[in-house]
């Protein structure tokens, strides 16, 4: 039981650290022009949407992993 739980925690931290780095690299490079004074507004909306999608993907990955680990532990 402990190895499954520790594995889950390890992967969770790896996903959080890698995700933060990916989010910074992706979101940093987004730049929009052509809307005059509203460039910052549209950039912010797009960056927020990308960040929300990445968080949802990480949560879904962790949920699948958690379910797989705990099903494996229950069977054994």
C-alpha positions in Angstrom: 0.0 0.0 0.0 2.8 2.4 0.9 4.6 2.1 -2.4 1.4 2.9 -4.4 0.7 5.9 -2.3 4.3 7.1 -2.4 4.4 6.6 -6.1 1.2 8.6 -6.5 2.7 11.5 -4.4 5.9 11.4 -6.3 4.1 11.6 -9.7 1.9 14.3 -8.3 4.9 16.5 -7.4 6.6 15.8 -10.7 3.5 16.8 -12.6 3.2 20.0 -10.5 6.8 21.0 -11.1 6.8 20.1 -14.8 3.4 21.7 -15.3 4.6 24.9 -13.7 7.6 25.0 -16.0 5.5 24.2 -19.1 2.9 26.8 -18.1 5.5 29.5 -17.7 7.2 28.7 -21.0 3.9 28.4 -23.0 2.2 31.4 -21.4 5.3 33.6 -21.5 5.5 33.4 -25.3 1.9 34.3 -26.1 1.7 37.7 -27.6 -1.2 39.3 -29.5 -1.1 42.6 -31.4 -3.6 44.4 -33.6 -6.2 45.3 -31.1 -4.5 48.6 -30.1 -5.0 49.3 -26.4 -6.9 46.0 -25.8 -3.9 43.8 -26.6 -3.3 43.1 -22.9 -6.9 42.1 -22.4 -7.0 39.5 -25.1 -3.6 38.2 -24.1 -4.8 37.8 -20.5 -8.0 35.9 -21.6 -6.0 33.5 -23.8 -3.4 32.9 -21.1 -6.1 32.3 -18.5 -7.9 29.8 -20.8 -4.6 27.9 -21.5 -3.8 27.8 -17.8 -7.2 26.5 -16.9 -7.0 23.8 -19.6 -3.6 22.7 -18.3 -4.8 22.4 -14.8 -7.8 20.4 -15.9 -5.6 18.0 -17.8 -3.2 17.6 -14.8 -6.2 16.9 -12.5 -7.6 14.3 -15.0 -4.2 12.6 -15.2 -3.9 12.4 -11.4 -7.4 11.1 -11.0 -6.7 8.3 -13.5 -3.5 7.5 -11.8 -5.1 7.5 -8.3 -7.9 5.2 -9.5 -5.4 2.8 -11.1 -3.2 2.7 -8.0 -6.0 2.1 -5.6 -7.7 -0.5 -7.8 -4.3 -2.4 -7.9 -3.9 -2.1 -4.1 -7.5 -3.4 -3.5 -7.0 -6.4 -5.7 -3.8 -7.5 -3.9 
